[in-house]
Amino acid sequence: MSKVGISIKLDVSKLDKTRFFKGAKGVYCDLTAFVNLDELDQYGQSGFITQELSKEEREAKVQMPIVGNTTVFYTDSGQLPRRGGDGAQQPQPVQNNVQSDDFDDSIPF
């Protein structure tokens, strides 16, 4: 089995808090990541993240908003995804530690 390292950047302000649920060891939120191991999108990302849909929502073809992005930074084959069209390797993302004034402190974690 192959190994892949994926960096995740999540905008928690976009999460639908009504979908959070209490578990035995904390409060949880189910997410789904779509990752392309072969090609980067137009923004240099490998994929995106949404909140998970119920079976009924999937059957009704409901689309959840994108709440984050993924970047493949490691594969055991050494092959990283390439930008579509130009074949250029993705530059490493720069960390941006911007504080948001509208951060919701009531999130239970």
Backbone as a chain_set.jsonl record, in Angstrom:
{"seq": "MSKVGISIKLDVSKLDKTRFFKGAKGVYCDLTAFVNLDELDQYGQSGFITQELSKEEREAKVQMPIVGNTTVFYTDSGQLPRRGGDGAQQPQPVQNNVQSDDFDDSIPF", "coords": {"N": [[0.843, -1.186, 0.0], [0.503, 2.217, -0.769], [1.878, 5.238, 0.611], [0.781, 8.497, 1.522], [1.305, 11.898, 2.168], [-0.674, 14.487, 3.319], [-1.437, 17.854, 3.468], [-3.708, 19.858, 5.231], [-5.842, 22.591, 4.997], [-8.188, 24.31, 6.711], [-11.134, 26.191, 6.847], [-12.639, 26.995, 9.545], [-14.739, 28.663, 10.117], [-16.558, 28.302, 8.121], [-17.773, 25.922, 8.619], [-20.723, 24.05, 9.177], [-22.211, 24.219, 12.06], [-24.42, 22.899, 13.053], [-24.155, 20.357, 12.209], [-22.319, 19.17, 13.825], [-21.51, 16.649, 16.222], [-21.863, 14.962, 19.348], [-19.554, 12.792, 20.748], [-18.088, 9.947, 22.413], [-15.618, 10.878, 23.327], [-15.473, 13.585, 22.795], [-16.45, 16.448, 20.752], [-17.497, 16.12, 17.449], [-17.014, 16.386, 13.858], [-17.932, 15.285, 10.759], [-16.017, 15.039, 7.859], [-15.283, 15.232, 4.335], [-12.738, 14.502, 2.073], [-11.572, 15.265, -1.136], [-9.142, 14.201, -3.231], [-6.682, 14.691, -5.675], [-4.167, 12.857, -6.879], [-2.589, 13.154, -9.066], [-2.639, 15.632, -10.41], [-2.516, 19.191, -9.976], [-4.897, 21.735, -9.061], [-6.138, 24.86, -10.476], [-5.313, 26.62, -8.52], [-3.106, 25.575, -7.371], [-3.626, 23.528, -5.619], [-4.228, 20.213, -4.315], [-6.673, 19.159, -3.857], [-9.976, 19.288, -2.291], [-12.094, 19.996, 0.607], [-15.144, 19.046, 2.108], [-18.071, 19.168, 4.233], [-19.397, 16.11, 5.401], [-22.008, 14.365, 3.667], [-25.326, 13.133, 4.319], [-26.852, 9.933, 3.544], [-29.336, 10.38, 2.338], [-29.038, 13.038, 1.504], [-26.95, 12.752, -0.357], [-28.272, 11.185, -2.281], [-30.167, 13.031, -3.095], [-28.547, 14.729, -4.395], [-27.33, 16.923, -3.125], [-25.109, 19.638, -2.681], [-22.408, 20.41, -0.732], [-20.776, 23.286, 0.707], [-17.367, 24.179, -0.064], [-15.028, 23.779, 2.435], [-12.377, 23.769, 2.914], [-8.97, 23.11, 1.77], [-6.69, 20.775, 0.206], [-3.273, 19.727, 0.102], [-0.948, 17.735, -1.412], [1.999, 16.703, 0.001], [3.814, 14.712, 0.236], [4.699, 11.603, -1.146], [5.279, 8.118, -1.122], [6.385, 7.257, -3.441], [7.721, 9.395, -4.398], [6.786, 11.018, -6.383], [5.153, 13.953, -6.861], [2.015, 15.709, -7.257], [1.489, 17.496, -10.319], [1.134, 20.76, -11.714], [-1.616, 21.321, -13.793], [-1.341, 21.289, -17.321], [1.065, 23.071, -17.594], [3.054, 21.587, -16.411], [4.667, 22.332, -14.306], [6.204, 22.066, -11.118], [4.536, 22.239, -7.993], [4.876, 25.114, -5.94], [5.963, 25.311, -2.523], [3.501, 25.899, -0.007], [2.991, 29.04, 1.658], [2.88, 29.759, 5.059], [0.256, 31.473, 6.582], [-0.455, 33.301, 9.187], [-2.869, 34.73, 9.955], [-5.026, 36.436, 12.084], [-8.453, 36.22, 12.748], [-11.004, 38.571, 13.314], [-13.613, 37.848, 13.628], [-13.777, 35.362, 14.792], [-15.304, 32.555, 16.203], [-15.544, 31.98, 19.473], [-17.054, 30.132, 20.798], [-16.873, 27.595, 19.836], [-16.512, 24.233, 20.697], [-13.876, 23.212, 21.032]], "CA": [[0.0, 0.0, 0.0], [1.25, 3.471, -0.867], [1.67, 6.255, 1.645], [0.66, 9.851, 1.005], [1.184, 12.955, 3.173], [-1.575, 15.53, 2.828], [-1.619, 19.012, 4.324], [-5.098, 20.314, 5.168], [-6.12, 23.941, 5.474], [-9.628, 24.29, 6.926], [-11.758, 27.43, 7.315], [-13.645, 26.516, 10.498], [-15.905, 29.55, 10.134], [-17.485, 27.819, 7.102], [-18.399, 24.673, 9.056], [-22.104, 24.088, 9.646], [-22.133, 23.695, 13.432], [-25.557, 22.015, 13.336], [-23.743, 19.005, 11.829], [-21.425, 18.648, 14.851], [-22.176, 15.681, 17.091], [-21.118, 14.594, 20.549], [-19.095, 11.414, 20.825], [-17.617, 9.52, 23.733], [-14.415, 11.6, 23.743], [-15.449, 14.972, 22.342], [-17.421, 16.897, 19.748], [-16.943, 15.746, 16.16], [-17.596, 16.851, 12.605], [-17.495, 14.419, 9.671], [-15.585, 15.76, 6.673], [-14.905, 14.417, 3.188], [-11.682, 15.113, 1.266], [-11.409, 14.807, -2.508], [-7.732, 14.46, -3.499], [-6.161, 14.251, -6.959], [-2.742, 12.594, -6.692], [-1.877, 13.324, -10.323], [-2.615, 16.98, -10.967], [-2.949, 20.298, -9.13], [-5.919, 22.586, -9.67], [-5.662, 26.178, -10.914], [-4.775, 27.343, -7.365], [-1.97, 24.829, -6.844], [-4.109, 22.626, -4.586], [-4.429, 18.829, -4.726], [-8.062, 18.772, -3.655], [-10.788, 20.138, -1.424], [-12.78, 19.348, 1.722], [-16.517, 19.458, 2.404], [-18.664, 18.395, 5.307], [-19.979, 14.878, 4.879], [-23.442, 14.332, 3.416], [-26.072, 11.924, 4.689], [-27.256, 9.124, 2.391], [-30.461, 11.073, 1.689], [-28.499, 14.225, 0.83], [-26.224, 12.282, -1.545], [-29.266, 10.772, -3.274], [-30.809, 14.257, -3.591], [-27.473, 15.468, -5.067], [-27.016, 18.153, -2.399], [-23.693, 19.992, -2.705], [-21.957, 21.164, 0.433], [-19.733, 24.261, 0.368], [-15.98, 23.806, 0.195], [-14.601, 24.364, 3.706], [-10.929, 23.731, 3.009], [-8.195, 22.598, 0.638], [-5.644, 19.809, 0.527], [-2.057, 19.776, -0.688], [-0.106, 16.553, -1.24], [3.382, 17.13, 0.182], [4.681, 13.534, 0.283], [4.261, 10.272, -1.573], [6.436, 7.24, -0.998], [6.975, 7.1, -4.778], [8.481, 10.606, -4.684], [6.094, 11.785, -7.415], [4.136, 14.871, -6.372], [1.146, 16.185, -8.335], [1.994, 18.621, -11.112], [0.132, 21.718, -12.186], [-2.176, 20.941, -15.091], [-1.001, 22.082, -18.494], [2.438, 23.536, -17.766], [3.971, 20.597, -15.87], [5.513, 22.903, -13.256], [6.004, 21.542, -9.765], [3.882, 23.195, -7.098], [5.703, 25.7, -4.896], [5.486, 25.02, -1.177], [2.644, 26.972, 0.48], [3.487, 29.914, 2.715], [1.965, 29.809, 6.183], [-0.274, 32.805, 6.836], [-1.05, 33.242, 10.526], [-3.75, 35.881, 10.108], [-6.068, 36.268, 13.091], [-9.742, 36.738, 12.304], [-11.749, 39.239, 14.376], [-14.942, 37.251, 13.771], [-13.641, 33.979, 15.223], [-16.33, 32.151, 17.156], [-14.925, 31.323, 20.614], [-17.95, 29.15, 21.398], [-16.598, 26.252, 19.304], [-16.145, 23.486, 21.898], [-12.562, 22.565, 21.024]], "C": [[0.88, 1.238, 0.0], [0.914, 4.396, 0.282], [1.671, 7.628, 1.006], [0.551, 10.797, 2.186], [0.359, 14.086, 2.593], [-1.691, 16.618, 3.878], [-3.046, 19.513, 4.125], [-5.2, 21.711, 5.741], [-7.633, 24.075, 5.514], [-10.105, 25.629, 7.46], [-12.906, 27.035, 8.244], [-14.87, 27.416, 10.56], [-16.953, 29.117, 9.101], [-18.194, 26.523, 7.512], [-19.812, 24.922, 9.563], [-22.138, 23.414, 11.017], [-23.313, 22.8, 13.798], [-25.235, 20.575, 12.965], [-22.736, 18.413, 12.817], [-22.205, 17.642, 15.696], [-21.254, 15.289, 18.238], [-20.8, 13.11, 20.511], [-18.594, 11.125, 22.221], [-16.444, 10.362, 24.234], [-14.353, 13.04, 23.262], [-16.564, 15.286, 21.377], [-16.757, 16.724, 18.38], [-17.688, 16.387, 14.994], [-17.048, 15.937, 11.511], [-17.205, 15.259, 8.435], [-15.248, 14.762, 5.573], [-13.852, 15.177, 2.4], [-11.651, 14.456, -0.104], [-9.994, 15.202, -2.916], [-7.342, 13.876, -4.853], [-4.654, 14.084, -6.799], [-1.919, 12.851, -7.952], [-1.689, 14.768, -10.754], [-3.123, 18.005, -9.964], [-4.035, 21.093, -9.84], [-5.311, 23.949, -10.019], [-5.056, 26.998, -9.784], [-3.58, 26.631, -6.742], [-2.346, 23.868, -5.731], [-4.324, 21.23, -5.172], [-5.88, 18.403, -4.594], [-8.777, 19.722, -2.723], [-11.527, 19.297, -0.389], [-14.181, 19.921, 1.845], [-16.97, 18.715, 3.65], [-19.394, 17.216, 4.683], [-21.491, 14.991, 4.726], [-24.064, 13.051, 3.962], [-26.416, 11.165, 3.411], [-28.37, 9.827, 1.608], [-29.979, 12.309, 0.929], [-27.727, 13.839, -0.43], [-27.196, 11.899, -2.648], [-29.985, 11.97, -3.888], [-29.812, 15.171, -4.307], [-27.232, 16.85, -4.453], [-25.512, 18.392, -2.497], [-23.372, 20.847, -1.49], [-20.892, 22.17, -0.007], [-18.345, 23.699, 0.668], [-15.534, 24.533, 1.46], [-13.084, 24.35, 3.871], [-10.298, 23.132, 1.773], [-7.146, 21.617, 1.128], [-4.455, 20.022, -0.406], [-1.253, 18.516, -0.389], [1.33, 17.042, -1.129], [4.351, 15.961, 0.215], [3.976, 12.347, -0.344], [5.485, 9.377, -1.475], [7.076, 6.937, -2.353], [7.852, 8.293, -5.141], [7.836, 11.486, -5.737], [5.006, 12.64, -6.781], [3.262, 15.317, -7.535], [1.766, 17.386, -9.038], [0.835, 19.489, -11.55], [-0.317, 21.306, -13.576], [-1.707, 21.855, -16.2], [0.463, 22.438, -18.617], [3.482, 22.581, -17.192], [4.87, 21.114, -14.778], [5.19, 22.296, -11.904], [5.405, 22.635, -8.886], [4.881, 23.788, -6.122], [5.117, 25.35, -3.525], [4.648, 26.185, -0.669], [3.312, 27.76, 1.595], [2.449, 29.953, 3.827], [1.56, 31.246, 6.438], [-1.021, 32.748, 8.158], [-1.89, 34.479, 10.804], [-4.817, 35.553, 11.136], [-7.346, 36.906, 12.588], [-10.476, 37.345, 13.487], [-13.108, 38.601, 14.615], [-14.873, 35.776, 14.175], [-14.643, 33.672, 16.328], [-15.695, 31.354, 18.294], [-15.794, 30.24, 21.219], [-17.755, 27.749, 20.828], [-15.985, 25.437, 20.436], [-14.803, 22.771, 21.846], [-11.489, 23.569, 20.74]], "O": [[1.892, 1.289, 0.7], [-0.178, 4.349, 0.849], [2.438, 7.905, 0.084], [-0.213, 10.537, 3.116], [0.653, 14.587, 1.507], [-2.004, 16.344, 5.037], [-3.536, 19.585, 2.998], [-4.706, 21.984, 6.835], [-8.295, 23.969, 4.482], [-9.541, 26.149, 8.422], [-14.017, 26.772, 7.784], [-15.932, 26.982, 11.007], [-18.112, 29.52, 9.195], [-19.114, 26.078, 6.826], [-20.063, 25.884, 10.287], [-22.098, 22.188, 11.116], [-23.225, 22.023, 14.749], [-25.96, 19.661, 13.359], [-22.338, 17.259, 12.659], [-23.417, 17.771, 15.862], [-20.03, 15.288, 18.105], [-21.676, 12.28, 20.27], [-18.673, 11.975, 23.108], [-16.29, 10.541, 25.442], [-13.29, 13.659, 23.313], [-17.499, 14.505, 21.201], [-15.611, 17.126, 18.176], [-18.818, 16.857, 15.125], [-15.832, 15.825, 11.351], [-18.023, 16.078, 8.014], [-14.964, 13.595, 5.843], [-14.036, 16.353, 2.088], [-11.699, 13.231, -0.215], [-9.666, 16.388, -2.95], [-7.632, 12.716, -5.146], [-3.941, 15.068, -6.604], [-0.691, 12.775, -7.917], [-0.69, 15.1, -11.393], [-4.044, 17.73, -9.195], [-4.089, 21.124, -11.069], [-4.106, 24.154, -9.869], [-4.355, 27.976, -10.046], [-3.095, 27.046, -5.689], [-1.479, 23.434, -4.973], [-4.571, 21.08, -6.368], [-6.279, 17.386, -5.163], [-8.282, 20.801, -2.399], [-11.586, 18.071, -0.482], [-14.386, 21.127, 1.704], [-16.333, 17.751, 4.074], [-19.937, 17.312, 3.582], [-22.167, 15.624, 5.537], [-23.403, 12.016, 4.053], [-26.283, 11.707, 2.313], [-28.35, 9.863, 0.378], [-30.461, 12.59, -0.169], [-27.831, 14.514, -1.454], [-26.986, 12.239, -3.812], [-30.369, 11.937, -5.058], [-30.176, 16.252, -4.771], [-26.966, 17.819, -5.163], [-24.727, 17.448, -2.406], [-23.997, 21.882, -1.259], [-20.185, 21.933, -0.986], [-18.18, 22.851, 1.545], [-15.646, 25.756, 1.552], [-12.563, 24.864, 4.861], [-10.987, 22.702, 0.848], [-6.761, 21.621, 2.297], [-4.614, 20.442, -1.552], [-0.914, 18.257, 0.766], [1.836, 17.709, -2.032], [5.565, 16.161, 0.222], [2.791, 12.117, -0.1], [6.605, 9.825, -1.719], [8.19, 6.415, -2.407], [8.641, 8.219, -6.083], [8.3, 12.604, -5.965], [4.043, 12.111, -6.226], [3.71, 15.308, -8.682], [2.476, 18.186, -8.427], [-0.288, 19.02, -11.733], [0.504, 20.983, -14.434], [-1.679, 23.074, -16.031], [1.071, 22.143, -19.646], [4.673, 22.743, -17.456], [5.772, 20.395, -14.35], [4.027, 22.044, -11.59], [5.736, 23.812, -9.028], [5.665, 23.049, -5.526], [3.914, 25.121, -3.396], [5.022, 27.341, -0.867], [4.096, 27.218, 2.375], [1.265, 30.159, 3.562], [2.407, 32.136, 6.504], [-2.118, 32.193, 8.225], [-1.648, 35.194, 11.776], [-5.445, 34.496, 11.062], [-7.32, 38.016, 12.058], [-10.57, 36.724, 14.545], [-13.701, 38.785, 15.678], [-15.815, 35.023, 13.924], [-14.801, 34.447, 17.271], [-15.344, 30.188, 18.114], [-15.325, 29.49, 22.075], [-18.401, 26.806, 21.285], [-15.037, 25.892, 21.076], [-14.615, 21.794, 22.571], [-10.311, 23.216, 20.691]]}, "num_chains": 1, "name": "protein.A"}
